[in-house]
Amino acid sequence: MPDGAPPAEHVAPGRADPGRATPSGALPPRRATPSDADRRDAPGLVDRFGRRHRDLRISLTDRCSLRCTYCMPAEGMPWLASDELLTVTEMTRVAAVAVRHGIQEIRLTGGEPLLRPDIVEIVTGLAALPGAPEVSMTTNGLRLPALAAPLRDAGLSRLNTSLDTLRRDRYAQLTRRDRLDQALAGLAAADRAGFTRTKLNAVLVRGVNDDETVDLLRFALERGYELRFIEQMPLDAGRTWTREGMVTADEVLASLSRSFDLAPVPTRGAAPAERWTVDGTDAVVGIVASVTRPFCGACDRIRLTSDGQLRSCLFAHDETDLRTLLRAGADDEQIAAALGLAVRTKAAGHTIGSADFEQPARGMSAIGG
């Protein structure tokens, strides 16, 4: 199947009958609908644990130009049909309501967000919202040679780019595509376009690229990027994740400490990454340890999937259906109520490691990272 091409029969993830298990055995997402009592504007999106939400992640598509082994099967997945995706107008409207209720940063994700043909229009609309939210993007970088400059001109402020390895053979093994040169060209294009504070995201897979911690950090330091190692999470569509197979934050830190002098950065706030300064300089390296060092207590993120479902957590099993509200003519007050409902019912944290943990029916590419 060509990259991003829809299959002959489309089956959207998370669309099974309520209560019926999916073929993988996971229950489909539960839908939440705001009641009349929820139709009120709250002074900010604050959950029952006092966490104030300032970060909105918007997935633009479930499609991707890579097939990373820790994310999706080699043959790809049943993609959403185009009419199931939120339009530019719909996602901009949700974002505008969210910004009025305290959202300060909007991160565009996927899938691969640069596969949206209207990506520049999306960024233009979001960057122009009253309240001036910061608009950033997580991407594999393959299309940045053509799009970095237009995106910068449209108002995109910052990039997070995936780069798990510096070796061509390993890149092809991990992504099932021989495109390392394109990824590196994308980073160079972002530099030329004037992007600064670019972050590199690296997922280590045991026995494949877990010996590249030092090389990846040196690469980042030489080019002025901030490298973040991300623990592999149980969000792969193939459902093959095991805790034993995951490279942990402690392992990464031990490996780096043999070659660099690392000092912890004392302040973290709601950021997902723990950070360390490197060799007494201003350069930093981060580790996102969602599994072994959860940071749920400070989480300030909510997520909007490409098909308009609002999720309060990557690992949530419930979704609030904003697309149906939007297409039924809901006013901004109703949209705000739905946002408030999702936040107020947010769990204290994920339960990875507990006996009752159940992987969400949707994988990472369908939820949005």
N, C-alpha and C positions, 0 to 999 in steps of 0.2 A: 504493500500500500504506500503511495507517495506520502512524503511528510505533510501532515496537516490535512490530508485529503479525507473527506467523510466516507465511511463505509457504505455499502449498498443499503444496509438496514441500520437506521440510527436508533440507538437505545441510550438515552441520557442517563448518566449516573444519578442515583438518588431519586429516581422517579418510579420506583416500584410501589405497589399498593401498600398503604399504611399497614404496618405490622407484619408484612410478608418479608421473609429473609431474602437477601440478594443471593445470586449464585455463589458468592464467596462466603456466605454464612452470616454476614453482618446485616443488621437491621438498617433499612433506609432511614434517611434523616426525618425527624419529626418536624412538622410545620407548626409554627406558633402564629397566632393571629391576634393583633391588639384589640382589646375590648374598649367600649366607650369610656370606661374608667381610666384607661391608659392614655386617652387623648388629651394630653396636657403638655405644655412646654416646660421642661425641667431646666433649672439653671446649670446646664452642663450635663454630660452623660456620666453619671456616677452610679456605680453598682452598690449592692447591699453590703459590700465589704469596704466601701469607701474609696475604691479605685476610680479615679477620674480618667476618662478616655479621651485621648488627644490625637490618636493615630488611626487613620482609616486606610486599610489595604484594599485596593480594588483590583480584582483579577479581570483582565480584558478578554481572555480567551483560554480555553482548555487545551488548545493545540500547541505543539512545540516542534521545532526543527531538529531536536535531538531526541534520543531515546535512552536517557541515563538509566543505568541498571538499577539504581536505588530509587527510581521514580516511576518508571512505567515499563510495560513489556516491550519486547523488540518489535512486535507487530503494531504497536500503538494501541489506541483505545477507541471506543465508540465516541466520536466527537459530537458536540452539541451542534444542532442545526443553526444556521445564521439567524433565523427568526426567534430563536430562544435566547440569544445574547441581548444584553442591554444595549440600546442605542446610545450614541453620544449624548443626546438630549436627556435620556433617562438617567444615565450615570452622573451627568453633570448636575442634574436636579437633586439627586440623592446627596451628592457631595456638598451642594450649596446648603441644604438643610443641616447636614452634619457639621459644617463649618460654623453655622449660626449657633450650634449647640456645643461648641468647644473644640471641635477637631482642628488641629493646627498643622498636621502633616498628612499628605496623601501619598501613598506608595503604590505605584502601578506594578502589577505582577502578572503572572500567567500560571501555567502554560508559558508561552513566550510572547510578551506584550508587543514586540515589534512586528509580529505577524499580522496585527490588525492593520488593514489598509488605511484606516482613518486615524492612525496613532497621533499624527501631528495635530489634527483637529481636536482630538481628545485632550492633549496636553495644553493646547491653546485655551480651550474652554475652562479647564480646571485652574490653570495658572492665573486666569483673569477673574476668579471668583472674589467677591467682596470678602474681606478678612485676610486676603493674601496668604493662603496656606502654602507651605513648602511642598512642591511636587517633585517626587523622586521616582526612580524606577529600578527594578531588579530584572536583569536581562542576561541571556547567554552571550550577547554582544555580536552575534554573527552578522546582523544587519546594520550595525553602527557605522560602517564605512559610508553607507548611503544616507543614514538618518541622523547621525550625531549632530551635525551642524543645524539642520532644520529643527530638531528637538530643542537644542540650546536656544535657538532664536524664538521658539514657541513658549519658552519659560520653564523648561525642565531644569531643575536646580542641581541634581546630583544623581549619580549612577552607582548601583551595586552590580558587579559583573561576576558571573560564575566562572571559576577557573580552578579545576581540581588537580591539574597536573601540568607540567611543562614538557612532558614527553609525548611525542606524536602518537606512538603506538599505544600508550596508556590512555590518551584522550580518546582514541578510536575504540578502545576496549570499554571504557567507562560510558561513553555517550553513544556507542554503536554508529558513529559517524566520524569520518576522517577530516575534521574541520578545525584543528588547532590553529592553523595559519589564519583562518578567518577570525577566530576569537581574538588572537593577538592583534590582527589588523583592526579589529573593532576597538580595542583599547587605545591603540595609537590614534585612531580617528577621533575618539572622545577627547584625548589630550589636545589634538589640534583644534578641536571645536571650542576649547576653553573650559572644559569640565575640570573641576578640582575636587578634592575630598573624595575621589573615587574609591570605592571599597571593592575588594576581591573576596568572594565567598568560595571556600573550599570545603568539600566533603571528602573525608578520607575513608577509603574502603580497605579493610584489612587484607593484606596480601597483594594489594594492587598498587596503591599509591601512598601507603602510610609511611614510607621511608622518604617522602618529599617535603616534610615539614620545614626543614631548614632551607632547602632550595626555594620553596615558595615564598618564605619570608624574605630571603635575600632579594628575590625578584621584585617583591613589593617595595622593599626599602629603597632599592636602586631607582625606582620609578616614582616614588612619592605616593604610593597607594597604601591604604590601610587594609591589611589582610585579616580576615576572620575565618577561623576554622569552625565548622558547624557539625555538631554531633548528628549522625544519621538518625532520623526519627521514624517511628512506625507509621509511615504515611505512604508507603510504596504501593502502587496499584497491584503489583504481583504478590503482595502480602508475604514476602520472604524475610522480612526484618527479624533479627534476633538481637537481644541485648549483648550476648556473648560475641557476636560478630561485629558489633559497633566499636569503633575507635573512640575511646573516652577522652574527656577534657584532661584528665590527669595524665593520660598517656601523651597527649599532644604537648602539655606543659613540660613534662619530663624530657621529652625529646628536644624541645626548643631550648630548655635551660642548659643543656649540655654544650650549646654553641653560643648562646646569648645571655647577657645579664638582664634579667627581667625584673621589673618592680611593679607591683600592682597599682593601678590608678584607683585612688580611694573613692571617688564619686562615680556612681553608676546611674542613679535615678531609675527610670523605667526602661532603659536600654536593654536589649536582650543579650548583649555581649559583655562578658567580663573583659577588662582590658589591662594590658601591661605595657609600660614604657620599655624601650629596647636600648640597651647599652648606654643608659644615661642621657639619651637624646629625647626630642619631642616625638619621635616616631613611636607608634603603638601597634600592638597586635592584639586581636580579640579572639575569644572563644565563646561560641553560643552553645551552652551545655544544657539544652532543653530537657534531656533525659536524666543526667546524673546530678545536675545542679539547677533544678527548676527555679524559674524566676516569676512564677505565677502571681505571687503576692504583690508585685509592682506592675503587673501587665496593664498597659493602657491602650491596647489594640482591639479593633473590631475589623471584620472582614466582609467584603461584598464580593460574592462570586460572579463570574461572568454572566450567569443566567439570573442574576438578581436576587440571590438568596443571602440574607445577612447572617453571619456566624460570629459568635462572641469569642470563639476559641478555635484553633486549628483542630483540636481533638473533640470538639462538641459533636453531639448526635442530634441536635435540634437546629433548625434554620427558620428564620423569619422571612416570609415570602414578600419581598418588596416589588418584584416584577408584576405580580398580579395586582397589587395595590396601584401601581403606576398606570397600568393599562386599563384599570377600571375607573380612572379619573380621580384618584385620591388627591386631596389637597395637601399642602405642606404640613398642616397640623397632624394629619393622619400618618404621614411619613415620619414625622418627628416622634409620634407615639410608638411607631414600630421600632424605631431606633432605641427609644427609651425602654421598651419591653425587652428587647434583646439584651441590653446592658443590665437591666435589673435582675434578669434571670440567669446571669452568667455564673458559672460554677466557681468555687474557690480556686480550683486548679485542675490540671489533668491528673489522671490516676495511673500513668505509666509505672509499671513495677508492682502494682497491686494485683491481687488475684482476680479482681472483677474488671480489669482494664479490657476494653473492647475497641479495636481499631475502627475509626470512622469508615462508613461505606465509601465515601469519596477519597481518592488519593490526593496527593499534594498538587498535582497538575490541574485537578478539577476544582480544588478549593482555592488555590492561589497562595503562594508562599509569603 
